[in-house]
Amino acid sequence: MDGDDCDAGGEWIWVRRPQEAEAAAAAAGWPAEEARPLKVVFGSPARYFTDAAPIGNGRLGALVWGGVTSEKLQLNRN
């Protein structure tokens, strides 16, 4: 390829090369692997706020910590 064909507005897009199995599945028309549900599992209760799980949407956030019998939410509005 010469330099004229490579100009895409100055931006690069990096794409990884597909694995052999991925390429074969795509060529054969096999459906994608079923989506597995996402879950987070903690081995013990969060004793301190630094061990808490952050939740939120950008405007309102919270840290969830504590245990099963008593759960604490620490809210933040900024």
N, CA, C, O and CB atoms as a CASP TS submission, in Angstrom:
PFRMAT TS
TARGET T0000
AUTHOR 0000-0000-0000
METHOD Language model
MODEL 1
PARENT N/A
ATOM      1  N   MET     1       0.853  -1.189   0.000  1.00  0.00           N
ATOM      2  CA  MET     1       0.000   0.000   0.000  1.00  0.00           C
ATOM      3  C   MET     1       0.882   1.230   0.000  1.00  0.00           C
ATOM      4  O   MET     1       1.872   1.293   0.728  1.00  0.00           O
ATOM      5  CB  MET     1      -0.961   0.010   1.223  1.00  0.00           C
ATOM      6  N   ASP     2       0.535   2.179  -0.790  1.00  0.00           N
ATOM      7  CA  ASP     2       1.291   3.420  -0.772  1.00  0.00           C
ATOM      8  C   ASP     2       0.644   4.414   0.174  1.00  0.00           C
ATOM      9  O   ASP     2      -0.457   4.176   0.669  1.00  0.00           O
ATOM     10  CB  ASP     2       1.395   4.011  -2.178  1.00  0.00           C
ATOM     11  N   GLY     3       1.306   5.507   0.426  1.00  0.00           N
ATOM     12  CA  GLY     3       0.881   6.474   1.428  1.00  0.00           C
ATOM     13  C   GLY     3      -0.490   7.079   1.169  1.00  0.00           C
ATOM     14  O   GLY     3      -1.179   7.455   2.117  1.00  0.00           O
ATOM     15  N   ASP     4      -0.913   7.184  -0.117  1.00  0.00           N
ATOM     16  CA  ASP     4      -2.208   7.790  -0.421  1.00  0.00           C
ATOM     17  C   ASP     4      -3.373   6.927   0.059  1.00  0.00           C
ATOM     18  O   ASP     4      -4.421   7.456   0.430  1.00  0.00           O
ATOM     19  CB  ASP     4      -2.331   8.032  -1.916  1.00  0.00           C
ATOM     20  N   ASP     5      -3.202   5.605   0.056  1.00  0.00           N
ATOM     21  CA  ASP     5      -4.278   4.699   0.463  1.00  0.00           C
ATOM     22  C   ASP     5      -4.422   4.606   1.976  1.00  0.00           C
ATOM     23  O   ASP     5      -5.456   4.143   2.457  1.00  0.00           O
ATOM     24  CB  ASP     5      -4.035   3.320  -0.105  1.00  0.00           C
ATOM     25  N   CYS     6      -3.423   5.029   2.741  1.00  0.00           N
ATOM     26  CA  CYS     6      -3.416   4.856   4.191  1.00  0.00           C
ATOM     27  C   CYS     6      -4.049   6.014   4.944  1.00  0.00           C
ATOM     28  O   CYS     6      -4.326   5.883   6.136  1.00  0.00           O
ATOM     29  CB  CYS     6      -2.016   4.669   4.668  1.00  0.00           C
ATOM     30  N   ASP     7      -4.286   7.140   4.290  1.00  0.00           N
ATOM     31  CA  ASP     7      -4.798   8.306   5.003  1.00  0.00           C
ATOM     32  C   ASP     7      -6.281   8.129   5.304  1.00  0.00           C
ATOM     33  O   ASP     7      -7.107   8.064   4.394  1.00  0.00           O
ATOM     34  CB  ASP     7      -4.566   9.590   4.185  1.00  0.00           C
ATOM     35  N   ALA     8      -6.613   8.051   6.615  1.00  0.00           N
ATOM     36  CA  ALA     8      -8.011   7.913   7.042  1.00  0.00           C
ATOM     37  C   ALA     8      -8.365   9.067   7.967  1.00  0.00           C
ATOM     38  O   ALA     8      -8.984   8.864   9.012  1.00  0.00           O
ATOM     39  CB  ALA     8      -8.252   6.545   7.753  1.00  0.00           C
ATOM     40  N   GLY     9      -7.979  10.265   7.589  1.00  0.00           N
ATOM     41  CA  GLY     9      -8.299  11.418   8.417  1.00  0.00           C
ATOM     42  C   GLY     9      -7.390  11.555   9.619  1.00  0.00           C
ATOM     43  O   GLY     9      -7.727  12.284  10.552  1.00  0.00           O
ATOM     44  N   GLY    10      -6.252  10.882   9.634  1.00  0.00           N
ATOM     45  CA  GLY    10      -5.310  10.996  10.733  1.00  0.00           C
ATOM     46  C   GLY    10      -5.617  10.119  11.926  1.00  0.00           C
ATOM     47  O   GLY    10      -4.894  10.186  12.921  1.00  0.00           O
ATOM     48  N   GLU    11      -6.651   9.302  11.877  1.00  0.00           N
ATOM     49  CA  GLU    11      -6.989   8.434  12.995  1.00  0.00           C
ATOM     50  C   GLU    11      -6.667   6.988  12.636  1.00  0.00           C
ATOM     51  O   GLU    11      -6.846   6.564  11.494  1.00  0.00           O
ATOM     52  CB  GLU    11      -8.479   8.584  13.378  1.00  0.00           C
ATOM     53  N   TRP    12      -6.193   6.246  13.617  1.00  0.00           N
ATOM     54  CA  TRP    12      -5.878   4.832  13.430  1.00  0.00           C
ATOM     55  C   TRP    12      -6.883   3.996  14.187  1.00  0.00           C
ATOM     56  O   TRP    12      -7.310   4.368  15.281  1.00  0.00           O
ATOM     57  CB  TRP    12      -4.440   4.510  13.896  1.00  0.00           C
ATOM     58  N   ILE    13      -7.258   2.889  13.625  1.00  0.00           N
ATOM     59  CA  ILE    13      -8.127   1.926  14.295  1.00  0.00           C
ATOM     60  C   ILE    13      -7.363   0.617  14.364  1.00  0.00           C
ATOM     61  O   ILE    13      -7.024   0.031  13.335  1.00  0.00           O
ATOM     62  CB  ILE    13      -9.505   1.752  13.546  1.00  0.00           C
ATOM     63  N   TRP    14      -7.092   0.161  15.577  1.00  0.00           N
ATOM     64  CA  TRP    14      -6.356  -1.086  15.768  1.00  0.00           C
ATOM     65  C   TRP    14      -7.348  -2.229  15.910  1.00  0.00           C
ATOM     66  O   TRP    14      -8.276  -2.163  16.716  1.00  0.00           O
ATOM     67  CB  TRP    14      -5.425  -1.005  17.012  1.00  0.00           C
ATOM     68  N   VAL    15      -7.149  -3.249  15.142  1.00  0.00           N
ATOM     69  CA  VAL    15      -8.019  -4.424  15.161  1.00  0.00           C
ATOM     70  C   VAL    15      -7.132  -5.641  15.341  1.00  0.00           C
ATOM     71  O   VAL    15      -6.116  -5.781  14.659  1.00  0.00           O
ATOM     72  CB  VAL    15      -8.884  -4.534  13.850  1.00  0.00           C
ATOM     73  N   ARG    16      -7.511  -6.523  16.255  1.00  0.00           N
ATOM     74  CA  ARG    16      -6.702  -7.724  16.445  1.00  0.00           C
ATOM     75  C   ARG    16      -7.076  -8.762  15.398  1.00  0.00           C
ATOM     76  O   ARG    16      -8.201  -8.788  14.900  1.00  0.00           O
ATOM     77  CB  ARG    16      -6.889  -8.297  17.869  1.00  0.00           C
ATOM     78  N   ARG    17      -6.134  -9.595  15.083  1.00  0.00           N
ATOM     79  CA  ARG    17      -6.358 -10.669  14.120  1.00  0.00           C
ATOM     80  C   ARG    17      -7.213 -11.752  14.770  1.00  0.00           C
ATOM     81  O   ARG    17      -6.912 -12.150  15.895  1.00  0.00           O
ATOM     82  CB  ARG    17      -5.009 -11.258  13.615  1.00  0.00           C
ATOM     83  N   PRO    18      -8.269 -12.249  14.114  1.00  0.00           N
ATOM     84  CA  PRO    18      -9.127 -13.254  14.746  1.00  0.00           C
ATOM     85  C   PRO    18      -8.399 -14.578  14.950  1.00  0.00           C
ATOM     86  O   PRO    18      -7.532 -14.963  14.166  1.00  0.00           O
ATOM     87  CB  PRO    18     -10.377 -13.480  13.905  1.00  0.00           C
ATOM     88  N   GLN    19      -8.776 -15.256  16.020  1.00  0.00           N
ATOM     89  CA  GLN    19      -8.243 -16.590  16.281  1.00  0.00           C
ATOM     90  C   GLN    19      -8.759 -17.527  15.191  1.00  0.00           C
ATOM     91  O   GLN    19      -9.739 -17.222  14.512  1.00  0.00           O
ATOM     92  CB  GLN    19      -8.651 -17.099  17.710  1.00  0.00           C
ATOM     93  N   GLU    20      -8.104 -18.650  15.034  1.00  0.00           N
ATOM     94  CA  GLU    20      -8.496 -19.608  13.996  1.00  0.00           C
ATOM     95  C   GLU    20      -9.929 -20.106  14.210  1.00  0.00           C
ATOM     96  O   GLU    20     -10.697 -20.222  13.255  1.00  0.00           O
ATOM     97  CB  GLU    20      -7.523 -20.798  13.977  1.00  0.00           C
ATOM     98  N   ALA    21     -10.286 -20.397  15.463  1.00  0.00           N
ATOM     99  CA  ALA    21     -11.632 -20.896  15.765  1.00  0.00           C
ATOM    100  C   ALA    21     -12.686 -19.824  15.493  1.00  0.00           C
ATOM    101  O   ALA    21     -13.772 -20.140  15.006  1.00  0.00           O
ATOM    102  CB  ALA    21     -11.717 -21.360  17.231  1.00  0.00           C
ATOM    103  N   GLU    22     -12.383 -18.561  15.800  1.00  0.00           N
ATOM    104  CA  GLU    22     -13.321 -17.468  15.548  1.00  0.00           C
ATOM    105  C   GLU    22     -13.558 -17.288  14.053  1.00  0.00           C
ATOM    106  O   GLU    22     -14.689 -17.082  13.614  1.00  0.00           O
ATOM    107  CB  GLU    22     -12.799 -16.162  16.161  1.00  0.00           C
ATOM    108  N   ALA    23     -12.490 -17.367  13.284  1.00  0.00           N
ATOM    109  CA  ALA    23     -12.605 -17.210  11.839  1.00  0.00           C
ATOM    110  C   ALA    23     -13.410 -18.352  11.233  1.00  0.00           C
ATOM    111  O   ALA    23     -14.230 -18.127  10.343  1.00  0.00           O
ATOM    112  CB  ALA    23     -11.218 -17.140  11.196  1.00  0.00           C
ATOM    113  N   ALA    24     -13.184 -19.579  11.707  1.00  0.00           N
ATOM    114  CA  ALA    24     -13.919 -20.734  11.189  1.00  0.00           C
ATOM    115  C   ALA    24     -15.397 -20.641  11.543  1.00  0.00           C
ATOM    116  O   ALA    24     -16.252 -20.961  10.717  1.00  0.00           O
ATOM    117  CB  ALA    24     -13.327 -22.037  11.737  1.00  0.00           C
ATOM    118  N   ALA    25     -15.707 -20.206  12.764  1.00  0.00           N
ATOM    119  CA  ALA    25     -17.107 -20.083  13.188  1.00  0.00           C
ATOM    120  C   ALA    25     -17.831 -19.018  12.372  1.00  0.00           C
ATOM    121  O   ALA    25     -18.986 -19.204  11.992  1.00  0.00           O
ATOM    122  CB  ALA    25     -17.190 -19.746  14.687  1.00  0.00           C
ATOM    123  N   ALA    26     -17.158 -17.905  12.103  1.00  0.00           N
ATOM    124  CA  ALA    26     -17.772 -16.840  11.316  1.00  0.00           C
ATOM    125  C   ALA    26     -18.004 -17.296   9.881  1.00  0.00           C
ATOM    126  O   ALA    26     -19.038 -16.988   9.289  1.00  0.00           O
ATOM    127  CB  ALA    26     -16.896 -15.582  11.338  1.00  0.00           C
ATOM    128  N   ALA    27     -17.043 -18.029   9.321  1.00  0.00           N
ATOM    129  CA  ALA    27     -17.176 -18.508   7.950  1.00  0.00           C
ATOM    130  C   ALA    27     -18.283 -19.551   7.833  1.00  0.00           C
ATOM    131  O   ALA    27     -18.967 -19.617   6.812  1.00  0.00           O
ATOM    132  CB  ALA    27     -15.852 -19.092   7.463  1.00  0.00           C
ATOM    133  N   ALA    28     -18.463 -20.364   8.868  1.00  0.00           N
ATOM    134  CA  ALA    28     -19.478 -21.417   8.839  1.00  0.00           C
ATOM    135  C   ALA    28     -20.867 -20.880   9.162  1.00  0.00           C
ATOM    136  O   ALA    28     -21.859 -21.582   8.965  1.00  0.00           O
ATOM    137  CB  ALA    28     -19.115 -22.520   9.817  1.00  0.00           C
ATOM    138  N   GLY    29     -20.952 -19.652   9.654  1.00  0.00           N
ATOM    139  CA  GLY    29     -22.242 -19.070   9.994  1.00  0.00           C
ATOM    140  C   GLY    29     -22.788 -19.547  11.321  1.00  0.00           C
ATOM    141  O   GLY    29     -23.993 -19.458  11.556  1.00  0.00           O
ATOM    142  N   TRP    30     -21.925 -20.057  12.203  1.00  0.00           N
ATOM    143  CA  TRP    30     -22.365 -20.517  13.516  1.00  0.00           C
ATOM    144  C   TRP    30     -22.777 -19.324  14.359  1.00  0.00           C
ATOM    145  O   TRP    30     -22.169 -18.258  14.263  1.00  0.00           O
ATOM    146  CB  TRP    30     -21.253 -21.326  14.224  1.00  0.00           C
ATOM    147  N   PRO    31     -23.807 -19.490  15.187  1.00  0.00           N
ATOM    148  CA  PRO    31     -24.198 -18.373  16.064  1.00  0.00           C
ATOM    149  C   PRO    31     -23.118 -18.101  17.104  1.00  0.00           C
ATOM    150  O   PRO    31     -22.345 -18.987  17.469  1.00  0.00           O
ATOM    151  CB  PRO    31     -25.542 -18.674  16.765  1.00  0.00           C
ATOM    152  N   ALA    32     -23.082 -16.865  17.570  1.00  0.00           N
ATOM    153  CA  ALA    32     -22.099 -16.483  18.593  1.00  0.00           C
ATOM    154  C   ALA    32     -22.377 -17.233  19.890  1.00  0.00           C
ATOM    155  O   ALA    32     -23.494 -17.690  20.131  1.00  0.00           O
ATOM    156  CB  ALA    32     -22.126 -14.953  18.841  1.00  0.00           C
ATOM    157  N   GLU    33     -21.349 -17.353  20.717  1.00  0.00           N
ATOM    158  CA  GLU    33     -21.492 -18.020  22.010  1.00  0.00           C
ATOM    159  C   GLU    33     -22.563 -17.318  22.836  1.00  0.00           C
ATOM    160  O   GLU    33     -22.654 -16.091  22.832  1.00  0.00           O
ATOM    161  CB  GLU    33     -20.144 -18.040  22.773  1.00  0.00           C
ATOM    162  N   GLU    34     -23.367 -18.095  23.540  1.00  0.00           N
ATOM    163  CA  GLU    34     -24.437 -17.513  24.348  1.00  0.00           C
ATOM    164  C   GLU    34     -23.854 -16.562  25.382  1.00  0.00           C
ATOM    165  O   GLU    34     -22.799 -16.819  25.964  1.00  0.00           O
ATOM    166  CB  GLU    34     -25.263 -18.617  25.038  1.00  0.00           C
ATOM    167  N   ALA    35     -24.550 -15.476  25.596  1.00  0.00           N
ATOM    168  CA  ALA    35     -24.098 -14.500  26.589  1.00  0.00           C
ATOM    169  C   ALA    35     -24.277 -15.080  27.990  1.00  0.00           C
ATOM    170  O   ALA    35     -25.350 -15.569  28.344  1.00  0.00           O
ATOM    171  CB  ALA    35     -24.876 -13.160  26.446  1.00  0.00           C
ATOM    172  N   ARG    36     -23.234 -15.017  28.755  1.00  0.00           N
ATOM    173  CA  ARG    36     -23.305 -15.478  30.142  1.00  0.00           C
ATOM    174  C   ARG    36     -23.682 -14.302  31.025  1.00  0.00           C
ATOM    175  O   ARG    36     -23.190 -13.195  30.812  1.00  0.00           O
ATOM    176  CB  ARG    36     -21.954 -16.107  30.602  1.00  0.00           C
ATOM    177  N   PRO    37     -24.547 -14.517  32.016  1.00  0.00           N
ATOM    178  CA  PRO    37     -24.903 -13.401  32.899  1.00  0.00           C
ATOM    179  C   PRO    37     -23.684 -12.920  33.682  1.00  0.00           C
ATOM    180  O   PRO    37     -22.859 -13.718  34.127  1.00  0.00           O
ATOM    181  CB  PRO    37     -26.026 -13.817  33.870  1.00  0.00           C
ATOM    182  N   LEU    38     -23.588 -11.618  33.839  1.00  0.00           N
ATOM    183  CA  LEU    38     -22.479 -11.032  34.584  1.00  0.00           C
ATOM    184  C   LEU    38     -22.851 -10.953  36.054  1.00  0.00           C
ATOM    185  O   LEU    38     -23.967 -10.562  36.396  1.00  0.00           O
ATOM    186  CB  LEU    38     -22.115  -9.632  34.036  1.00  0.00           C
ATOM    187  N   LYS    39     -21.930 -11.320  36.913  1.00  0.00           N
ATOM    188  CA  LYS    39     -22.176 -11.203  38.342  1.00  0.00           C
ATOM    189  C   LYS    39     -20.862 -10.968  39.065  1.00  0.00           C
ATOM    190  O   LYS    39     -19.799 -11.390  38.610  1.00  0.00           O
ATOM    191  CB  LYS    39     -22.879 -12.461  38.887  1.00  0.00           C
ATOM    192  N   VAL    40     -20.953 -10.294  40.188  1.00  0.00           N
ATOM    193  CA  VAL    40     -19.801 -10.014  41.031  1.00  0.00           C
ATOM    194  C   VAL    40     -20.025 -10.742  42.344  1.00  0.00           C
ATOM    195  O   VAL    40     -21.089 -10.623  42.951  1.00  0.00           O
ATOM    196  CB  VAL    40     -19.597  -8.469  41.253  1.00  0.00           C
ATOM    197  N   VAL    41     -19.028 -11.492  42.782  1.00  0.00           N
ATOM    198  CA  VAL    41     -19.144 -12.267  44.015  1.00  0.00           C
ATOM    199  C   VAL    41     -18.039 -11.830  44.965  1.00  0.00           C
ATOM    200  O   VAL    41     -16.868 -11.792  44.588  1.00  0.00           O
ATOM    201  CB  VAL    41     -19.065 -13.803  43.731  1.00  0.00           C
ATOM    202  N   PHE    42     -18.409 -11.502  46.187  1.00  0.00           N
ATOM    203  CA  PHE    42     -17.445 -11.124  47.212  1.00  0.00           C
ATOM    204  C   PHE    42     -17.325 -12.268  48.205  1.00  0.00           C
ATOM    205  O   PHE    42     -18.326 -12.891  48.558  1.00  0.00           O
ATOM    206  CB  PHE    42     -17.864  -9.804  47.927  1.00  0.00           C
ATOM    207  N   GLY    43     -16.113 -12.549  48.656  1.00  0.00           N
ATOM    208  CA  GLY    43     -15.875 -13.635  49.595  1.00  0.00           C
ATOM    209  C   GLY    43     -16.182 -13.286  51.033  1.00  0.00           C
ATOM    210  O   GLY    43     -16.399 -14.179  51.852  1.00  0.00           O
ATOM    211  N   SER    44     -16.204 -12.004  51.357  1.00  0.00           N
ATOM    212  CA  SER    44     -16.478 -11.582  52.731  1.00  0.00           C
ATOM    213  C   SER    44     -17.103 -10.187  52.699  1.00  0.00           C
ATOM    214  O   SER    44     -16.993  -9.482  51.696  1.00  0.00           O
ATOM    215  CB  SER    44     -15.171 -11.592  53.598  1.00  0.00           C
ATOM    216  N   PRO    45     -17.756  -9.787  53.790  1.00  0.00           N
ATOM    217  CA  PRO    45     -18.364  -8.454  53.828  1.00  0.00           C
ATOM    218  C   PRO    45     -17.306  -7.353  53.754  1.00  0.00           C
ATOM    219  O   PRO    45     -16.176  -7.535  54.206  1.00  0.00           O
ATOM    220  CB  PRO    45     -19.199  -8.291  55.100  1.00  0.00           C
ATOM    221  N   ALA    46     -17.679  -6.226  53.189  1.00  0.00           N
ATOM    222  CA  ALA    46     -16.790  -5.067  53.146  1.00  0.00           C
ATOM    223  C   ALA    46     -16.803  -4.402  54.516  1.00  0.00           C
ATOM    224  O   ALA    46     -17.839  -3.915  54.968  1.00  0.00           O
ATOM    225  CB  ALA    46     -17.221  -4.059  52.029  1.00  0.00           C
ATOM    226  N   ARG    47     -15.658  -4.385  55.167  1.00  0.00           N
ATOM    227  CA  ARG    47     -15.573  -3.792  56.507  1.00  0.00           C
ATOM    228  C   ARG    47     -15.321  -2.291  56.445  1.00  0.00           C
ATOM    229  O   ARG    47     -15.744  -1.554  57.336  1.00  0.00           O
ATOM    230  CB  ARG    47     -14.467  -4.466  57.314  1.00  0.00           C
ATOM    231  N   TYR    48     -14.644  -1.839  55.413  1.00  0.00           N
ATOM    232  CA  TYR    48     -14.289  -0.426  55.276  1.00  0.00           C
ATOM    233  C   TYR    48     -14.800   0.083  53.932  1.00  0.00           C
ATOM    234  O   TYR    48     -15.053  -0.704  53.020  1.00  0.00           O
ATOM    235  CB  TYR    48     -12.746  -0.217  55.398  1.00  0.00           C
ATOM    236  N   PHE    49     -14.951   1.401  53.812  1.00  0.00           N
ATOM    237  CA  PHE    49     -15.470   1.945  52.565  1.00  0.00           C
ATOM    238  C   PHE    49     -14.519   1.705  51.394  1.00  0.00           C
ATOM    239  O   PHE    49     -14.950   1.740  50.242  1.00  0.00           O
ATOM    240  CB  PHE    49     -15.734   3.429  52.719  1.00  0.00           C
ATOM    241  N   THR    50     -13.246   1.465  51.661  1.00  0.00           N
ATOM    242  CA  THR    50     -12.307   1.173  50.580  1.00  0.00           C
ATOM    243  C   THR    50     -12.541  -0.203  49.975  1.00  0.00           C
ATOM    244  O   THR    50     -12.048  -0.489  48.883  1.00  0.00           O
ATOM    245  CB  THR    50     -10.882   1.273  51.086  1.00  0.00           C
ATOM    246  N   ASP    51     -13.280  -1.055  50.662  1.00  0.00           N
ATOM    247  CA  ASP    51     -13.620  -2.387  50.151  1.00  0.00           C
ATOM    248  C   ASP    51     -14.986  -2.396  49.472  1.00  0.00           C
ATOM    249  O   ASP    51     -15.430  -3.441  48.997  1.00  0.00           O
ATOM    250  CB  ASP    51     -13.599  -3.412  51.286  1.00  0.00           C
ATOM    251  N   ALA    52     -15.652  -1.256  49.421  1.00  0.00           N
ATOM    252  CA  ALA    52     -17.032  -1.182  48.942  1.00  0.00           C
ATOM    253  C   ALA    52     -17.122  -1.329  47.427  1.00  0.00           C
ATOM    254  O   ALA    52     -16.144  -1.142  46.703  1.00  0.00           O
ATOM    255  CB  ALA    52     -17.660   0.133  49.367  1.00  0.00           C
ATOM    256  N   ALA    53     -18.320  -1.668  46.974  1.00  0.00           N
ATOM    257  CA  ALA    53     -18.604  -1.781  45.545  1.00  0.00           C
ATOM    258  C   ALA    53     -19.229  -0.469  45.061  1.00  0.00           C
ATOM    259  O   ALA    53     -20.284  -0.077  45.559  1.00  0.00           O
ATOM    260  CB  ALA    53     -19.552  -2.994  45.253  1.00  0.00           C
ATOM    261  N   PRO    54     -18.598   0.217  44.097  1.00  0.00           N
ATOM    262  CA  PRO    54     -19.166   1.471  43.606  1.00  0.00           C
ATOM    263  C   PRO    54     -20.310   1.211  42.627  1.00  0.00           C
ATOM    264  O   PRO    54     -20.215   0.335  41.767  1.00  0.00           O
ATOM    265  CB  PRO    54     -18.080   2.320  42.934  1.00  0.00           C
ATOM    266  N   ILE    55     -21.383   1.974  42.763  1.00  0.00           N
ATOM    267  CA  ILE    55     -22.506   1.913  41.831  1.00  0.00           C
ATOM    268  C   ILE    55     -22.900   3.335  41.482  1.00  0.00           C
ATOM    269  O   ILE    55     -22.557   4.268  42.209  1.00  0.00           O
ATOM    270  CB  ILE    55     -23.715   1.124  42.435  1.00  0.00           C
ATOM    271  N   GLY    56     -23.605   3.514  40.397  1.00  0.00           N
ATOM    272  CA  GLY    56     -24.082   4.843  40.048  1.00  0.00           C
ATOM    273  C   GLY    56     -24.181   5.040  38.558  1.00  0.00           C
ATOM    274  O   GLY    56     -23.858   4.150  37.772  1.00  0.00           O
ATOM    275  N   ASN    57     -24.638   6.232  38.174  1.00  0.00           N
ATOM    276  CA  ASN    57     -24.832   6.538  36.765  1.00  0.00           C
ATOM    277  C   ASN    57     -24.064   7.777  36.315  1.00  0.00           C
ATOM    278  O   ASN    57     -24.288   8.264  35.207  1.00  0.00           O
ATOM    279  CB  ASN    57     -26.296   6.725  36.484  1.00  0.00           C
ATOM    280  N   GLY    58     -23.182   8.287  37.131  1.00  0.00           N
ATOM    281  CA  GLY    58     -22.418   9.472  36.783  1.00  0.00           C
ATOM    282  C   GLY    58     -22.891  10.716  37.506  1.00  0.00           C
ATOM    283  O   GLY    58     -22.077  11.554  37.892  1.00  0.00           O
ATOM    284  N   ARG    59     -24.186  10.848  37.692  1.00  0.00           N
ATOM    285  CA  ARG    59     -24.719  11.994  38.434  1.00  0.00           C
ATOM    286  C   ARG    59     -24.875  11.656  39.905  1.00  0.00           C
ATOM    287  O   ARG    59     -24.497  12.443  40.773  1.00  0.00           O
ATOM    288  CB  ARG    59     -26.065  12.438  37.852  1.00  0.00           C
ATOM    289  N   LEU    60     -25.426  10.498  40.183  1.00  0.00           N
ATOM    290  CA  LEU    60     -25.601  10.035  41.553  1.00  0.00           C
ATOM    291  C   LEU    60     -24.813   8.748  41.709  1.00  0.00           C
ATOM    292  O   LEU    60     -24.983   7.809  40.930  1.00  0.00           O
ATOM    293  CB  LEU    60     -27.113   9.822  41.903  1.00  0.00           C
ATOM    294  N   GLY    61     -23.954   8.704  42.709  1.00  0.00           N
ATOM    295  CA  GLY    61     -23.146   7.516  42.941  1.00  0.00           C
ATOM    296  C   GLY    61     -23.268   7.053  44.369  1.00  0.00           C
ATOM    297  O   GLY    61     -23.719   7.795  45.242  1.00  0.00           O
ATOM    298  N   ALA    62     -22.865   5.826  44.602  1.00  0.00           N
ATOM    299  CA  ALA    62     -22.919   5.279  45.953  1.00  0.00           C
ATOM    300  C   ALA    62     -21.864   4.200  46.102  1.00  0.00           C
ATOM    301  O   ALA    62     -21.416   3.599  45.126  1.00  0.00           O
ATOM    302  CB  ALA    62     -24.322   4.717  46.268  1.00  0.00           C
ATOM    303  N   LEU    63     -21.480   3.971  47.341  1.00  0.00           N
ATOM    304  CA  LEU    63     -20.627   2.846  47.697  1.00  0.00           C
ATOM    305  C   LEU    63     -21.471   1.909  48.547  1.00  0.00           C
ATOM    306  O   LEU    63     -22.057   2.325  49.547  1.00  0.00           O
ATOM    307  CB  LEU    63     -19.324   3.310  48.459  1.00  0.00           C
ATOM    308  N   VAL    64     -21.529   0.658  48.153  1.00  0.00           N
ATOM    309  CA  VAL    64     -22.286  -0.339  48.903  1.00  0.00           C
ATOM    310  C   VAL    64     -21.290  -1.128  49.727  1.00  0.00           C
ATOM    311  O   VAL    64     -20.365  -1.734  49.185  1.00  0.00           O
ATOM    312  CB  VAL    64     -23.121  -1.279  47.957  1.00  0.00           C
ATOM    313  N   TRP    65     -21.479  -1.121  51.033  1.00  0.00           N
ATOM    314  CA  TRP    65     -20.583  -1.875  51.901  1.00  0.00           C
ATOM    315  C   TRP    65     -21.322  -2.354  53.117  1.00  0.00           C
ATOM    316  O   TRP    65     -22.433  -1.905  53.397  1.00  0.00           O
ATOM    317  CB  TRP    65     -19.382  -1.035  52.312  1.00  0.00           C
ATOM    318  N   GLY    66     -20.724  -3.247  53.829  1.00  0.00           N
ATOM    319  CA  GLY    66     -21.373  -3.879  54.969  1.00  0.00           C
ATOM    320  C   GLY    66     -21.503  -5.365  54.703  1.00  0.00           C
ATOM    321  O   GLY    66     -20.707  -5.940  53.960  1.00  0.00           O
ATOM    322  N   GLY    67     -22.484  -5.976  55.297  1.00  0.00           N
ATOM    323  CA  GLY    67     -22.670  -7.406  55.135  1.00  0.00           C
ATOM    324  C   GLY    67     -24.101  -7.741  54.768  1.00  0.00           C
ATOM    325  O   GLY    67     -24.862  -6.888  54.312  1.00  0.00           O
ATOM    326  N   VAL    68     -24.451  -9.001  54.975  1.00  0.00           N
ATOM    327  CA  VAL    68     -25.794  -9.447  54.643  1.00  0.00           C
ATOM    328  C   VAL    68     -26.810  -8.920  55.652  1.00  0.00           C
ATOM    329  O   VAL    68     -27.896  -8.480  55.272  1.00  0.00           O
ATOM    330  CB  VAL    68     -25.847 -10.972  54.585  1.00  0.00           C
ATOM    331  N   THR    69     -26.463  -8.964  56.918  1.00  0.00           N
ATOM    332  CA  THR    69     -27.408  -8.536  57.956  1.00  0.00           C
ATOM    333  C   THR    69     -27.545  -7.025  58.038  1.00  0.00           C
ATOM    334  O   THR    69     -28.618  -6.525  58.376  1.00  0.00           O
ATOM    335  CB  THR    69     -26.977  -9.072  59.297  1.00  0.00           C
ATOM    336  N   SER    70     -26.478  -6.285  57.735  1.00  0.00           N
ATOM    337  CA  SER    70     -26.556  -4.820  57.740  1.00  0.00           C
ATOM    338  C   SER    70     -25.753  -4.290  56.564  1.00  0.00           C
ATOM    339  O   SER    70     -24.540  -4.480  56.481  1.00  0.00           O
ATOM    340  CB  SER    70     -26.028  -4.224  59.089  1.00  0.00           C
ATOM    341  N   GLU    71     -26.448  -3.626  55.664  1.00  0.00           N
ATOM    342  CA  GLU    71     -25.817  -3.089  54.470  1.00  0.00           C
ATOM    343  C   GLU    71     -25.817  -1.568  54.565  1.00  0.00           C
ATOM    344  O   GLU    71     -26.796  -0.970  55.011  1.00  0.00           O
ATOM    345  CB  GLU    71     -26.545  -3.572  53.181  1.00  0.00           C
ATOM    346  N   LYS    72     -24.718  -0.944  54.144  1.00  0.00           N
ATOM    347  CA  LYS    72     -24.606   0.513  54.209  1.00  0.00           C
ATOM    348  C   LYS    72     -24.457   1.065  52.799  1.00  0.00           C
ATOM    349  O   LYS    72     -23.786   0.475  51.953  1.00  0.00           O
ATOM    350  CB  LYS    72     -23.405   0.944  55.098  1.00  0.00           C
ATOM    351  N   LEU    73     -25.091   2.201  52.560  1.00  0.00           N
ATOM    352  CA  LEU    73     -24.943   2.925  51.305  1.00  0.00           C
ATOM    353  C   LEU    73     -24.376   4.296  51.609  1.00  0.00           C
ATOM    354  O   LEU    73     -24.930   5.037  52.421  1.00  0.00           O
ATOM    355  CB  LEU    73     -26.296   3.035  50.548  1.00  0.00           C
ATOM    356  N   GLN    74     -23.283   4.632  50.965  1.00  0.00           N
ATOM    357  CA  GLN    74     -22.675   5.949  51.125  1.00  0.00           C
ATOM    358  C   GLN    74     -22.912   6.695  49.818  1.00  0.00           C
ATOM    359  O   GLN    74     -22.333   6.336  48.793  1.00  0.00           O
ATOM    360  CB  GLN    74     -21.129   5.852  51.476  1.00  0.00           C
ATOM    361  N   LEU    75     -23.757   7.732  49.834  1.00  0.00           N
ATOM    362  CA  LEU    75     -24.170   8.446  48.628  1.00  0.00           C
ATOM    363  C   LEU    75     -23.284   9.646  48.330  1.00  0.00           C
ATOM    364  O   LEU    75     -22.703  10.249  49.232  1.00  0.00           O
ATOM    365  CB  LEU    75     -25.603   8.898  48.761  1.00  0.00           C
ATOM    366  N   ASN    76     -23.191   9.985  47.033  1.00  0.00           N
ATOM    367  CA  ASN    76     -22.448  11.143  46.571  1.00  0.00           C
ATOM    368  C   ASN    76     -23.222  11.751  45.405  1.00  0.00           C
ATOM    369  O   ASN    76     -23.529  11.053  44.439  1.00  0.00           O
ATOM    370  CB  ASN    76     -20.984  10.759  46.152  1.00  0.00           C
ATOM    371  N   ARG    77     -23.544  13.047  45.486  1.00  0.00           N
ATOM    372  CA  ARG    77     -24.324  13.703  44.442  1.00  0.00           C
ATOM    373  C   ARG    77     -23.496  14.479  43.441  1.00  0.00           C
ATOM    374  O   ARG    77     -24.078  15.098  42.551  1.00  0.00           O
ATOM    375  CB  ARG    77     -25.304  14.615  45.059  1.00  0.00           C
ATOM    376  N   ASN    78     -22.208  14.486  43.526  1.00  0.00           N
ATOM    377  CA  ASN    78     -21.402  15.242  42.573  1.00  0.00           C
ATOM    378  C   ASN    78     -20.631  14.277  41.780  1.00  0.00           C
ATOM    379  O   ASN    78     -19.868  14.672  40.899  1.00  0.00           O
ATOM    380  CB  ASN    78     -20.476  16.247  43.253  1.00  0.00           C
TER
END
